[in-house]
Amino acid sequence: MTETRFAPGSQAERLRRPPRLRTIRHGLMKLTYVPDGAVFLKPRGWLPDATEQDWVTYADHLDADGHLVAGIGGLLVQYGRRALLIDAGIGPVVAPDHPANPMTGATYGGALVRNLARLGVANRIEAVAFSHLHLDHFGWTLQPWPGGTAPFGEARYLVAEPEWEFWQSLAPDLVEALPDWAKASMTTPAMLAAMAPRVQPILNGDEIFPGIRAQSIPGHSPGHTAFAIKSLGRRLVMIGDALHSPVQVAHPEWTSASDFNPVEGIRRRRILVDRLATTGDLAFGIHFADVPFGRVHRDPDGRTTWIPVG
């Protein structure tokens, strides 16, 4: 039987649709999920530890084509007139499903800049922080903006030092050896060179914006970074790609096929889910379909589930 993962009265269909603009108040801050697009994940390839029976149980997480819908976008943090963006989408990309790709289906992006303009902040972002350097998190840094203006004006690009050093160390021939479907989303030396003049390395624990500190959570990538956002005693954790879907809240032991270090990814994911369930802190999952803001609930039997907020 299909299990519903929502509180009574909420809309389960949000699990299966691409994200929309969503804003919550967080103390003195305003936090907005700014959509860029979506990628449709092939569940057996993306989460290879899950079984066919698991996807019967969690059929409520799959769209009509049997895919996990993963949002692509960024988290806008506004504090008075100041604005920070965490992650920057993939850019104006439309990529069809490649049959040889076992993990992802169709991908599209391009809405982030338009959505920032709608919010009136396109020219006020002082820095862009990155959870990690996969293309669906920094793609707009490589694109000219409307009118030929530079991406994000003069904003600094905040990248964890271990993440930046890892990608800088990769030999170009490693990229060339990849299959064509993998090359299309691979971070390349040319991309890094385009970002480099604005990159400011950050370290674990650094305060990058009032009330926001970097938290190292390696596993998905060598320098993968979450961000703890605190205001007036409230705390929210932007979890990046430590988890890709609400279903991993229930099963943090399920490896993501895209994790650089799967063993460390599982260990960190378990710690993160347990801590969120214990503290009751809010969390933000950038790929969590149309339910990006929420809390981790633990029932009396110890099972954890995602409860959307907003």
C-alpha positions in Angstrom: 0.0 0.0 0.0 1.2 3.5 -0.8 2.2 5.4 2.3 1.3 9.1 2.5 4.2 11.2 4.0 2.2 14.4 4.7 0.4 15.8 7.7 -3.4 15.8 7.5 -4.7 18.4 5.1 -1.5 19.0 3.2 -1.1 18.4 -0.6 0.7 15.2 -1.4 0.9 16.1 -5.1 3.6 18.6 -4.2 6.0 15.7 -3.8 5.6 15.0 -7.5 5.7 18.4 -9.1 8.5 20.9 -9.9 9.1 23.6 -7.3 7.4 27.0 -7.2 8.5 30.3 -5.5 8.0 29.7 -1.8 8.8 32.2 1.0 8.9 31.8 4.8 9.8 34.2 7.6 12.7 33.2 9.7 13.2 35.5 12.6 14.3 38.8 11.1 15.0 37.1 7.8 13.0 36.3 4.7 13.9 33.0 3.0 12.8 32.3 -0.5 13.2 29.2 -2.7 14.0 30.6 -6.1 13.3 27.9 -8.8 15.4 27.6 -11.9 14.0 24.3 -13.2 14.0 20.6 -12.5 15.7 17.3 -13.2 13.8 14.0 -13.3 15.7 11.3 -11.4 15.4 7.6 -12.3 14.8 6.1 -8.8 16.5 2.8 -9.2 19.6 4.4 -10.7 19.7 7.4 -8.4 19.1 5.5 -5.2 20.4 2.0 -6.0 19.9 0.6 -2.5 16.1 0.9 -2.8 14.3 -2.1 -4.1 11.3 -2.5 -6.4 9.1 -3.1 -3.4 10.4 0.1 -1.8 9.1 2.0 -4.8 5.7 0.4 -4.4 5.7 1.6 -0.8 7.0 5.1 -1.8 5.0 5.4 -5.0 3.6 8.7 -3.7 7.1 10.2 -4.3 7.1 9.3 -8.0 5.5 11.3 -10.9 3.4 9.8 -13.7 6.5 8.7 -15.5 7.9 7.0 -12.5 10.6 9.6 -11.7 11.6 11.4 -8.6 11.1 15.1 -9.3 14.1 17.1 -8.1 14.0 20.9 -8.1 16.9 23.0 -9.3 17.3 26.6 -7.9 18.7 28.6 -5.1 17.8 29.8 -1.6 17.5 33.6 -1.3 18.2 35.1 2.1 17.1 38.7 2.7 18.1 40.6 5.8 16.8 44.1 5.6 18.2 45.5 2.3 20.9 42.9 2.2 20.6 39.7 0.1 22.6 36.5 -0.2 21.9 33.6 -2.6 22.9 30.1 -1.7 23.4 28.0 -4.9 22.6 29.4 -8.4 20.8 26.9 -10.5 21.9 25.3 -13.8 21.2 28.1 -16.2 19.2 28.1 -19.5 19.7 24.4 -20.2 17.2 22.0 -21.8 18.5 18.4 -21.9 16.4 15.4 -23.0 16.6 12.0 -21.4 19.6 10.1 -22.6 18.8 6.4 -22.6 22.3 5.5 -21.6 22.1 7.6 -18.5 21.0 5.3 -15.6 20.5 8.1 -13.1 18.8 11.1 -14.6 16.2 11.8 -17.2 15.2 15.1 -18.7 16.7 18.3 -17.2 15.7 21.9 -17.7 16.6 25.3 -16.2 16.6 29.0 -17.0 14.0 30.6 -14.6 16.3 31.7 -11.8 17.3 35.1 -13.1 13.7 35.9 -14.1 12.5 34.9 -10.6 15.1 37.1 -8.9 13.9 40.0 -11.0 10.3 39.3 -9.9 11.5 39.5 -6.3 13.3 42.8 -7.0 16.7 41.5 -5.8 18.5 40.7 -9.1 20.9 43.7 -8.7 21.2 43.5 -4.9 22.9 40.1 -4.2 26.2 40.8 -2.4 27.4 37.2 -2.5 26.6 33.8 -3.8 27.5 30.8 -1.6 27.7 27.3 -3.1 27.0 24.1 -1.3 29.3 22.4 -3.9 30.5 22.7 -7.4 28.2 20.5 -9.5 26.8 22.3 -12.5 23.2 22.4 -11.3 24.3 24.5 -8.4 26.5 27.1 -10.2 25.4 27.1 -13.8 24.2 30.8 -13.9 27.7 32.0 -13.0 28.7 31.0 -16.5 25.9 32.8 -18.3 25.5 36.5 -19.4 22.4 38.1 -17.9 19.8 40.1 -19.8 21.3 43.1 -21.5 24.7 41.4 -21.5 25.4 42.3 -17.8 27.7 40.2 -15.7 26.2 37.3 -13.7 25.2 38.5 -10.2 26.8 41.9 -10.7 29.9 42.2 -8.5 28.9 39.4 -6.0 31.6 37.3 -4.4 31.5 33.6 -4.9 31.8 31.7 -1.6 33.2 28.2 -2.0 34.5 25.8 0.7 38.3 25.6 0.3 38.4 21.8 0.1 35.7 21.8 -2.6 37.6 24.4 -4.7 40.9 22.6 -4.3 39.5 19.3 -5.3 38.0 20.5 -8.5 41.1 22.5 -9.3 43.2 19.3 -8.9 41.3 17.2 -11.5 43.2 16.5 -14.7 41.3 17.5 -17.9 41.8 14.0 -19.4 39.6 12.6 -16.6 36.7 14.6 -18.0 37.4 13.5 -21.6 37.3 9.9 -20.5 33.7 10.2 -19.4 30.8 9.0 -21.5 29.0 11.7 -23.5 26.0 11.8 -21.2 28.2 12.4 -18.1 30.3 15.0 -19.8 27.3 17.2 -20.3 27.0 17.9 -16.6 30.6 17.7 -15.6 32.5 20.5 -13.9 35.3 21.5 -16.3 38.6 23.5 -15.9 37.1 26.1 -18.2 34.1 26.6 -15.9 36.4 26.9 -12.9 38.5 29.5 -14.7 35.4 31.6 -15.4 34.5 31.6 -11.7 38.0 32.0 -10.3 38.3 35.8 -10.3 35.4 36.1 -7.9 35.9 33.0 -5.7 36.5 33.6 -2.0 37.4 30.3 -0.2 35.5 29.7 3.0 36.2 27.3 5.9 34.0 25.2 8.2 32.4 27.5 10.8 32.9 30.7 8.9 30.1 33.3 9.2 29.4 34.3 5.6 26.4 36.6 6.2 24.8 37.8 9.4 23.5 34.7 11.2 24.7 32.2 8.6 27.6 29.8 9.1 29.2 27.2 6.8 29.0 23.6 8.0 31.2 21.0 6.4 29.3 17.8 5.4 31.5 16.0 3.0 30.3 12.8 1.2 28.3 14.0 -1.7 31.4 15.9 -2.8 34.8 16.4 -1.0 34.0 19.9 0.3 30.2 19.7 0.4 28.8 22.4 2.6 25.6 23.0 4.5 24.6 26.4 5.9 23.1 27.0 9.3 20.8 30.1 9.3 19.9 31.6 12.7 17.8 34.5 13.7 16.0 35.4 16.9 16.7 32.0 18.3 15.4 30.1 15.3 17.6 27.8 13.3 17.3 26.4 9.7 19.8 24.2 8.0 20.2 24.4 4.2 21.3 20.8 3.6 22.5 21.1 0.0 22.8 17.6 -1.6 23.3 15.7 1.6 19.8 14.5 0.8 18.2 14.7 -2.6 14.6 13.6 -1.8 12.3 13.6 1.1 12.3 9.8 0.9 15.9 9.8 2.1 14.7 11.3 5.4 13.0 8.0 6.0 16.0 6.1 4.6 19.3 7.9 5.2 21.1 4.6 4.6 20.2 4.8 0.9 23.2 5.8 -1.1 22.9 8.4 -3.8 24.7 7.2 -6.9 26.2 10.7 -7.4 27.9 10.7 -4.0 31.7 11.1 -4.2 32.2 9.0 -1.0 29.1 6.9 -0.5 30.2 5.5 3.0 30.8 9.0 4.3 27.6 10.3 2.6 25.6 7.7 4.6 27.3 8.5 7.8 26.8 12.2 7.5 23.2 11.8 6.3 22.3 9.7 9.4 23.9 12.3 11.7 22.1 15.1 10.0 18.6 13.4 10.0 19.0 12.4 13.6 20.1 16.0 14.7 17.2 17.6 12.8 14.7 15.1 14.4 16.1 15.8 17.9 16.3 19.6 17.7 13.2 20.3 15.7 15.1 22.8 13.6 13.8 23.7 10.2 15.6 22.4 7.1 15.7 23.3 3.4 16.2 20.7 0.8 17.1 22.3 -2.5 16.1 19.2 -4.6 12.9 18.4 -2.5 10.4 18.9 -5.4 7.8 21.4 -4.3 8.3 20.8 -0.5 11.7 22.4 0.1 11.0 23.8 3.6 10.2 21.4 6.4 11.1 19.5 9.6 12.1 16.0 10.3 9.6 14.2 12.5 10.4 11.0 14.4 7.6 8.8 15.5 7.6 6.6 18.7 9.1 3.7 16.8 12.0 5.8 15.7 10.9 6.3 12.0 11.8 9.6 10.5 9.7 11.4 7.9 9.7 14.9 6.2 6.9 17.3 7.2 6.7 20.2 4.8 6.4 23.8 6.1 5.0 26.7 4.0 
